[in-house]
Amino acid sequence: MALAVGCRARPGRSRDNRTGSWRVFKPIFDQKKCSKCGTCRTICPEGCINEIEEGVFIPDYSYCKGCGLCAVECPKEAISMTQEEK
Amino acid sequence: MMEMIEGSHAVAEAVRNCRPQVVSAYPITPQTHIVEALADMVANCKLDAEYITVENELSALSACVGASAAGSRAYSATTSQGLALMFEVCFNAAGMRLPIVMSIANRAMGAPLSIWNDQQDSMSLRDAGWLQFYAEDNQEATDLHYLAFRIAEDPKIQLPAFVCFDGFILSHTYEPVDMISQEDADKFLPKFAPAERLDAADPISFGMYATPDYYLEFRYEMDAALKKAKEVIGKAGSEFGSLFGRDYGEMVEGYRLEDAETAIVAVGSLCGTVKDAIDEMRAGGKKVGLLKIRVFRPFPSEDLAKALAHISRVAVLDKNISLGAKGAVALEVKDALYGSGITVRDFVLGLGGRDVRKRDILEIVNQTEKRQGDLFYGLRTELI
């Protein structure tokens, strides 16, 4: 992405700006424990957890900042936070 | 046409000729007469601009940021505490690359409260990314506004600019000023035509979030634009000279410097006093010259080093102090002359409106020749 003079941006920048690089802890989803309730998708402040097929919830790691809310709220403790290795 | 006019009113006339579309300011001594005059012009249909009255300086410059982003030529004026209140907006205006022009009628910073002149206010904003012009007299104070708009709005630059002139010493003084007509001004300053502006039909945001992956590069681009401004100032300043007979192509200006052994470096209205003192010293056989700095941002390091290459001793006059270090000008002059072997002494003087007289300049040259003088000049030792 080339720099725009004055850091000016057209709509759609939140898509261009890949906030996943901020992440320190990465949520790992254990699909075997998942009850398919969808709480993780509802709670995600970044709106980056997608139901990629019926009952399968996966975060888009390009945008997931690793806040860990999904892991805290998951009633089945199916999401674990693991340290990023960079 | 020559006119006998108060500095602030001459500036207001020049600003009107620059055809600002939005003026927003808050009155503060000694800047008030400028915006008072502009308000009068708008009220009497002599200036077709939106005059936005606001509750303080933070709002004044914020209104200009909005206006400039929306594609208007925007102008404000302030000084001292007012400029300090604008601190945050100053950095934002520069970062968003908005070519706002703002007059600074230089005044000391409180506390203690002082309405009188020094240059602490604008010098303290030297890192904000604004171009900084300093006027020696009211002719320059007037002319530099045309130049400031022209350079600030240049597509290669797109940065805001201060036009600084000493409060009271210039702002409230009547001097003969060659006033440029509207017709002539229009030849030098074209209509503001930004490449991008706020437009509901084609939405755009200014000054967006930059993550650590991008921020450093934005600062690099601003620094590069300021450095590029040296070339743009040269070209526009010379063009101003060919149109009106006063050439501002050089960022520094020498006075009797060619064969000088001691040079004084000064900024603003002090230069007039220094020139008189130099004439007197020259008559007595002393080889003294002046190097006036007209543009402080971008700092003309190369021009300064070249102009002073043959000098043995330099005395820098600073109407400001970076407390705990030195005067801002001396720090930059020393940097520009690093490794040259030229002795540089810093004299912090004239703070809070204390007069700097011809005899002070003679004394400073004496001290410099004897390698004396230590930062503060003219301290009343009985008080400390």
Interface residues (C-beta under 8 A of the other chain):
Chain A: L3 V5 G6 C7 R8 A9 R10 P11 R13 N17 T19 S21 W22
Chain B: G95 M96 R97 L98 Q158 E196 P203 I204 S205 F206 G207 M208 Y209 A210 T211 D213 Y214 E217 F218 E221
